[in-house]
Amino acid sequence: MSNITVTERKPTVEEYIQLRNSVGWKILQNDNIKKGLDNSIYCVCVEDQDNIIGFGRIVGDYGTVFYIQDIIVKQPYQKQKIGTLIMKKLMEYIDNNCIDDAIIGLIAISELDKFYKKFGFTYNQDNRFYRYK
Ligand SMILES: CC(C)(COP(=O)(O)OP(=O)(O)OC[C@H]1O[C@@H](n2cnc3c(N)ncnc32)[C@H](O)[C@@H]1OP(=O)(O)O)[C@@H](O)C(=O)NCCC(=O)NCCS
């Protein structure tokens, strides 16, 4: 763990694809990935030496709505508190930059309730997420 660094930066498209591949997520088109990363509010990358091993970002409207998105830690590095490191950094941004009444949310599987609860997120049964198509 001694060579692990956390940087406030966007990953490259290649790094983002590599991260998504590592956790088996669907791969999107390069130009859409670039557009998405460019329009993100805040990105954090975690590296071991020069290799990206973790990522997380905040997306939203910079004013009233902020969503935590794409928290990824590559498989061999999971369960070593790197996800926690990423979330702490994102929450630091939120605490320093969001107005009190802003909507701050995320979408996650119930298995991760415990992980996100540590950072103040609780699932609200009444406000279920609806996906189009
Ligand atoms: C979810 C994820 C980011 C967590 O990262 P991580 O570095 O493994 O997490 P940490 O080591 O910081 O774990 C912090 C706590 O959350 C718990 N936790 C982490 N992943 C968990 C999982 N998949 N299921 C249940 N609990 C989990 C840990 O047990 C730990 O609990 P503890 O503090 O009581 O020991 C990582 O497993 C991952 O990339 N998963 C695949 C992609 C994904 O699903 N991302 C989330 C999208 S919403």
The ligand as an SDF file (V2000), in Angstrom:
LIG
                    3D

 48 50  0  0  0  0  0  0  0  0999 V2000
  -17.6260   -1.2030   -3.9440 C   0  0  0  0  0  0  0  0  0  0  0  0
  -16.1420   -0.9620   -3.9990 C   0  0  0  0  0  0  0  0  0  0  0  0
  -15.8420    0.3750   -4.6550 C   0  0  0  0  0  0  0  0  0  0  0  0
  -15.6040   -0.9460   -2.5580 C   0  0  0  0  0  0  0  0  0  0  0  0
  -14.2380   -0.6520   -2.5710 O   0  0  0  0  0  0  0  0  0  0  0  0
  -13.2330   -1.3310   -1.5540 P   0  0  0  0  0  0  0  0  0  0  0  0
  -11.9120   -0.6560   -1.6740 O   0  0  0  0  0  0  0  0  0  0  0  0
  -13.2520   -2.7980   -1.7360 O   0  0  0  0  0  0  0  0  0  0  0  0
  -13.9420   -0.9710   -0.1610 O   0  0  0  0  0  0  0  0  0  0  0  0
  -13.2630   -0.7360    1.2600 P   0  0  0  0  0  0  0  0  0  0  0  0
  -12.1170   -1.6690    1.4520 O   0  0  0  0  0  0  0  0  0  0  0  0
  -12.9810    0.7080    1.4490 O   0  0  0  0  0  0  0  0  0  0  0  0
  -14.4720   -1.2140    2.2090 O   0  0  0  0  0  0  0  0  0  0  0  0
  -15.0750   -0.3980    3.1850 C   0  0  0  0  0  0  0  0  0  0  0  0
  -16.1660   -1.1950    3.8540 C   0  0  0  0  0  0  0  0  0  0  0  0
  -17.2000   -1.5510    2.9350 O   0  0  0  0  0  0  0  0  0  0  0  0
  -17.3940   -2.9570    2.8840 C   0  0  0  0  0  0  0  0  0  0  0  0
  -17.5570   -3.4080    1.5110 N   0  0  0  0  0  0  0  0  0  0  0  0
  -16.7920   -3.1040    0.4650 C   0  0  0  0  0  0  0  0  0  0  0  0
  -17.2150   -3.7220   -0.6450 N   0  0  0  0  0  0  0  0  0  0  0  0
  -18.2860   -4.4520   -0.2770 C   0  0  0  0  0  0  0  0  0  0  0  0
  -19.1540   -5.3120   -0.9750 C   0  0  0  0  0  0  0  0  0  0  0  0
  -19.0130   -5.5620   -2.2840 N   0  0  0  0  0  0  0  0  0  0  0  0
  -20.1660   -5.8830   -0.2780 N   0  0  0  0  0  0  0  0  0  0  0  0
  -20.3190   -5.6380    1.0400 C   0  0  0  0  0  0  0  0  0  0  0  0
  -19.5190   -4.8260    1.7650 N   0  0  0  0  0  0  0  0  0  0  0  0
  -18.5120   -4.2490    1.1040 C   0  0  0  0  0  0  0  0  0  0  0  0
  -16.0810   -3.5290    3.4150 C   0  0  0  0  0  0  0  0  0  0  0  0
  -16.2880   -4.8190    3.9570 O   0  0  0  0  0  0  0  0  0  0  0  0
  -15.6550   -2.5140    4.4390 C   0  0  0  0  0  0  0  0  0  0  0  0
  -16.3410   -2.7480    5.6540 O   0  0  0  0  0  0  0  0  0  0  0  0
  -15.5600   -2.5830    7.0630 P   0  0  0  0  0  0  0  0  0  0  0  0
  -15.1400   -1.1380    7.1340 O   0  0  0  0  0  0  0  0  0  0  0  0
  -16.5950   -2.9650    8.0610 O   0  0  0  0  0  0  0  0  0  0  0  0
  -14.3990   -3.4930    6.9720 O   0  0  0  0  0  0  0  0  0  0  0  0
  -15.3880   -2.1010   -4.7640 C   0  0  0  0  0  0  0  0  0  0  0  0
  -15.7150   -3.3300   -4.1790 O   0  0  0  0  0  0  0  0  0  0  0  0
  -15.7310   -2.1500   -6.2580 C   0  0  0  0  0  0  0  0  0  0  0  0
  -15.0890   -1.5170   -7.0810 O   0  0  0  0  0  0  0  0  0  0  0  0
  -16.7460   -2.9520   -6.6280 N   0  0  0  0  0  0  0  0  0  0  0  0
  -17.1300   -3.1410   -8.0310 C   0  0  0  0  0  0  0  0  0  0  0  0
  -17.7360   -1.8770   -8.6420 C   0  0  0  0  0  0  0  0  0  0  0  0
  -18.9310   -1.3890   -7.8520 C   0  0  0  0  0  0  0  0  0  0  0  0
  -19.8870   -2.1260   -7.6160 O   0  0  0  0  0  0  0  0  0  0  0  0
  -18.9120   -0.0990   -7.4790 N   0  0  0  0  0  0  0  0  0  0  0  0
  -19.9690    0.5350   -6.7240 C   0  0  0  0  0  0  0  0  0  0  0  0
  -20.9630    1.1500   -7.6430 C   0  0  0  0  0  0  0  0  0  0  0  0
  -22.3430    1.7820   -6.7410 S   0  0  0  0  0  0  0  0  0  0  0  0
  1  2  1  0
  2  3  1  0
  2  4  1  0
  2 36  1  0
  4  5  1  0
  5  6  1  0
  6  7  2  0
  6  8  1  0
  6  9  1  0
  9 10  1  0
 10 11  2  0
 10 12  1  0
 10 13  1  0
 13 14  1  0
 14 15  1  0
 15 16  1  0
 15 30  1  0
 16 17  1  0
 17 18  1  0
 17 28  1  0
 18 19  1  0
 18 27  1  0
 19 20  2  0
 20 21  1  0
 21 22  1  0
 21 27  2  0
 22 23  1  0
 22 24  2  0
 24 25  1  0
 25 26  2  0
 26 27  1  0
 28 29  1  0
 28 30  1  0
 30 31  1  0
 31 32  1  0
 32 33  2  0
 32 34  1  0
 32 35  1  0
 36 37  1  0
 36 38  1  0
 38 39  2  0
 38 40  1  0
 40 41  1  0
 41 42  1  0
 42 43  1  0
 43 44  2  0
 43 45  1  0
 45 46  1  0
 46 47  1  0
 47 48  1  0
M  END
$$$$
